[in-house]
Amino acid sequence: MATLYTHQDSNIHKTWALMSFFFIAVIMLGWAVSWYFESPGLLVGFVMFSIIMNIGSYWFSDKIVLALHHAEPVTDTSHPDLYNIVENLSITSGLPMPKVYVIQDPAPNAFATGRDPKHAAVVATSGLLGMLNRTELEGVLAHELSHVGNRDTLVMTVVVVLVGFVTLIADFFLRSSMWGAGGRDRDSRAGAIFLIIGIVLAILAPLIAQLIQLAISRKREFLADASGALLTRYPEGLASALEKISAYVGPMRTANHATAHLFISDPFDREDQKSFSAWLTKLFMTHPPAADRIRVLRGME
């Protein structure tokens, strides 16, 4: 019989499998570009540039995200219930007490940020606090603390580095190929075939990178659901909260595509997604469907 631990282990394995595939794809594309331009140092330069840019973003990511969403810090006196729940769950999970913030927004949502448990922050919207009862709020906050404990911020940072690198190098290769750059003989049959393959890869690479990023984000949501339910020992709390959150129609005022994957639920208007075909919408979702998450949680009871 499946247990919380079964789902947790399964999602960890699938996540690492996706990241391994992504890493192999990056190496293959990088080798192709360096071969075409006869310049191994070119690949090293792009890698270093991408890493430097993303390390800078990583160190200040929490402050950037909090500022983007106008998050306000809270204390045990300004929001005693919220603060007390986070404090109790932190003690239960063995995590350091994170900073707690509130976003003044009627849309019910929450997220966690920070590069590690010692520099973490948990954020909830005012809409979430007004909609959920204490048990449901505990489920949501346990989910967010699970992201902290599972080091999801670190995992997603690694993915961002890879996505940024493959997009940058693919775009450079595509533009250079179209303008006739490169050291290989483009008139030879082998050179022509390689050029066509390279252009196709350069066009598809950013799309594939984005799809893998979204897939990994969805896997992390299932893992956090399982870990959060394990922390509270009451999966129904989170399941009920997800039902209420998913029933809300309307976007967050500060919704941002760059940070959408951090939230427990898609911060954009769900009504806008009905104009697309169902399979295409699901393919590009940063979160698994709420119905799937609720079904899994209730199957764990």
C-alpha positions in Angstrom: 0.0 0.0 0.0 1.3 3.5 -0.9 2.2 5.7 2.0 3.4 9.3 2.4 7.0 8.0 2.2 6.3 6.1 -1.0 5.1 9.2 -2.8 8.0 11.2 -1.4 10.7 8.8 -2.5 9.0 8.4 -5.9 9.0 12.2 -6.6 12.6 12.6 -5.4 13.7 9.9 -7.9 11.7 11.4 -10.7 13.0 14.9 -10.1 16.6 13.7 -10.1 16.0 11.7 -13.3 14.6 14.9 -15.0 17.6 16.9 -13.9 20.0 14.3 -15.0 18.4 14.2 -18.5 18.5 18.0 -18.6 22.2 18.1 -17.7 23.0 15.5 -20.4 21.1 17.6 -23.0 23.0 20.7 -22.0 26.3 18.9 -22.4 25.3 17.7 -25.9 24.2 21.1 -27.0 27.3 22.7 -25.7 29.5 20.2 -27.4 27.7 20.8 -30.7 28.2 24.6 -30.5 31.9 24.3 -29.5 32.4 21.8 -32.4 30.7 24.1 -34.9 32.7 27.2 -34.0 35.9 25.2 -33.3 36.2 27.0 -30.0 36.0 25.0 -26.8 36.7 28.1 -24.8 33.4 29.6 -26.1 31.4 27.0 -24.1 33.4 27.7 -21.0 32.7 31.5 -21.4 28.9 31.0 -21.7 28.9 28.6 -18.7 30.8 31.0 -16.5 28.6 34.0 -17.5 25.4 32.1 -16.8 26.7 30.8 -13.5 27.8 34.2 -12.3 24.5 35.8 -13.3 22.4 33.1 -11.6 24.6 33.0 -8.4 23.9 36.7 -8.0 20.2 36.1 -8.4 20.3 33.2 -6.0 21.9 35.1 -3.1 19.3 37.9 -3.4 16.4 35.9 -4.7 14.4 36.1 -1.5 14.6 39.8 -1.2 13.7 40.3 -4.9 10.7 38.0 -4.6 9.4 39.7 -1.4 9.8 43.1 -3.0 8.1 42.1 -6.2 5.0 41.1 -4.2 5.1 43.9 -1.7 5.3 41.4 1.2 5.1 42.9 4.7 6.8 41.3 7.7 4.6 40.2 10.6 5.2 39.5 14.2 3.6 37.4 17.0 1.7 40.5 18.0 0.4 41.7 14.6 -0.6 38.3 13.3 -0.5 35.9 16.4 -2.4 33.0 14.8 -0.2 32.9 11.6 3.0 33.4 13.6 2.0 30.7 16.1 1.2 28.1 13.4 4.5 28.7 11.6 6.4 28.6 14.9 4.8 25.3 16.0 5.3 23.6 12.6 9.0 24.7 12.6 9.5 23.1 16.0 7.8 19.9 14.9 9.8 19.7 11.7 13.1 20.6 13.3 13.6 23.7 11.1 14.7 27.1 12.2 11.9 29.6 12.6 11.6 31.4 9.2 10.6 35.0 8.7 6.9 35.4 8.2 5.3 37.8 5.7 1.8 38.8 4.5 0.8 40.1 1.1 -2.2 42.4 1.1 -4.2 40.6 -1.7 -7.6 39.0 -1.8 -6.4 36.1 -3.8 -5.7 33.1 -1.5 -2.1 31.9 -2.0 1.2 31.3 -0.2 4.8 30.6 -1.0 8.2 30.0 0.7 11.5 31.5 -0.4 15.2 31.6 0.8 18.4 29.8 -0.2 18.4 27.5 2.8 16.5 26.8 6.0 18.5 29.5 7.9 17.5 32.2 5.4 13.9 31.2 4.7 10.7 33.2 4.6 7.1 32.0 4.5 4.5 34.3 2.9 0.7 34.2 2.9 -1.8 36.5 1.3 -4.5 38.3 3.3 -7.0 36.4 1.2 -5.7 33.1 2.4 -5.8 34.1 6.0 -9.4 35.2 5.7 -10.6 32.1 3.7 -9.1 29.2 5.6 -9.7 27.8 9.1 -6.8 26.9 11.3 -6.5 23.3 10.3 -6.5 24.2 6.6 -4.0 27.0 7.2 -1.7 24.6 9.0 -1.8 22.3 5.9 -0.8 25.1 3.6 2.0 26.4 5.9 3.3 22.8 6.4 3.4 22.5 2.6 5.5 25.7 2.4 7.8 24.6 5.2 8.3 21.3 3.4 9.6 23.3 0.4 12.2 24.8 2.8 13.1 21.5 4.4 13.3 19.7 1.1 15.7 22.4 -0.3 13.4 23.1 -3.2 14.8 26.6 -3.5 18.2 25.1 -4.1 16.9 22.6 -6.7 15.0 25.3 -8.6 18.1 27.5 -8.6 20.1 24.8 -10.3 17.3 24.4 -12.9 17.3 28.1 -13.5 21.1 28.0 -14.1 20.6 25.2 -16.7 17.6 26.8 -18.4 19.4 30.2 -18.6 22.5 28.6 -20.0 20.8 26.5 -22.7 18.6 29.4 -23.8 21.5 31.7 -24.1 23.8 29.3 -26.0 21.0 28.2 -28.3 20.1 31.7 -29.2 23.7 32.6 -29.9 24.2 29.5 -32.0 21.0 30.2 -34.0 21.9 33.8 -34.8 25.4 33.0 -35.7 24.4 30.1 -38.0 21.9 32.3 -39.8 24.5 35.0 -40.4 27.0 32.5 -41.7 29.5 32.4 -38.8 31.4 29.4 -37.7 34.6 27.6 -38.6 33.2 24.5 -40.3 32.8 24.2 -44.1 29.1 25.0 -44.6 29.2 23.9 -48.3 30.1 20.3 -47.4 27.3 17.7 -47.0 28.3 17.0 -43.4 28.5 20.6 -42.6 25.1 21.3 -44.1 23.5 18.4 -42.2 25.1 19.6 -38.9 24.0 23.1 -39.5 20.3 22.0 -40.0 20.5 19.8 -36.9 22.1 22.7 -34.9 19.4 25.2 -36.0 16.6 22.7 -35.1 18.2 22.2 -31.7 18.7 25.9 -31.1 15.0 26.5 -31.9 13.7 23.6 -29.7 16.2 23.9 -26.8 14.6 26.8 -25.0 11.2 25.2 -25.3 12.4 21.9 -24.0 14.3 23.7 -21.2 11.1 25.5 -20.2 9.0 22.3 -20.3 11.5 20.5 -18.1 11.6 23.4 -15.7 7.8 23.3 -15.4 7.8 19.5 -15.0 10.3 19.7 -12.2 8.3 22.4 -10.5 5.2 20.2 -10.7 7.0 17.3 -9.2 8.2 19.4 -6.3 4.6 20.4 -5.6 3.5 16.8 -5.2 6.5 16.2 -2.9 5.7 19.2 -0.8 2.1 18.0 -0.5 3.2 14.6 0.8 5.8 16.1 3.2 3.3 18.7 4.5 0.7 16.1 5.1 3.2 14.0 6.9 4.2 16.9 9.1 0.6 17.7 10.2 -0.5 14.0 10.2 -3.7 15.3 8.6 -3.8 15.2 4.8 -7.4 16.4 4.7 -6.4 19.8 6.1 -4.3 20.6 3.0 -6.8 18.8 0.7 -9.6 21.0 1.9 -7.4 24.1 1.6 -6.6 23.3 -2.0 -10.3 22.9 -2.8 -11.0 26.4 -1.5 -8.0 28.0 -3.1 -8.7 26.4 -6.5 -12.3 27.5 -6.4 -11.2 31.2 -6.2 -11.4 32.9 -9.6 -9.1 35.9 -10.3 -5.4 36.7 -10.5 -3.2 38.1 -7.8 -2.6 41.8 -8.1 1.2 41.2 -8.1 1.1 38.0 -10.2 4.4 37.5 -12.0 5.4 34.7 -14.4 9.0 34.6 -13.1 7.8 33.7 -9.6 4.5 31.8 -10.4 6.1 28.4 -9.7 6.9 29.4 -6.1 3.2 29.7 -5.1 1.1 26.8 -3.7 -1.4 27.6 -6.5 -1.2 29.3 -9.9 -1.4 33.1 -9.1 -2.9 33.9 -12.5 -6.6 34.0 -13.5 -7.8 30.5 -14.2 -10.6 31.8 -16.5 -7.9 33.1 -18.9 -6.7 29.5 -19.4 -10.0 28.3 -20.8 -9.3 29.7 -24.2 -6.5 27.1 -24.7 -6.9 23.4 -25.4 -6.9 21.4 -22.2 -3.8 19.4 -23.0 -1.7 22.5 -24.0 -2.8 24.3 -20.9 -1.8 21.4 -18.7 1.5 21.1 -20.5 2.6 24.6 -19.6 1.1 24.7 -16.1 3.6 25.5 -13.3 1.5 23.4 -10.9 -0.2 20.1 -11.2 -4.0 20.3 -11.4 -5.6 20.8 -8.0 -7.9 17.9 -8.5 -4.9 15.5 -8.9 -3.3 16.9 -5.8 -6.5 16.6 -3.7 -7.0 13.0 -4.9 -3.5 12.0 -4.0 -3.8 13.6 -0.5 -7.1 11.9 0.2 -5.7 8.6 -0.9 -3.1 8.9 1.8 -5.6 8.9 4.7 
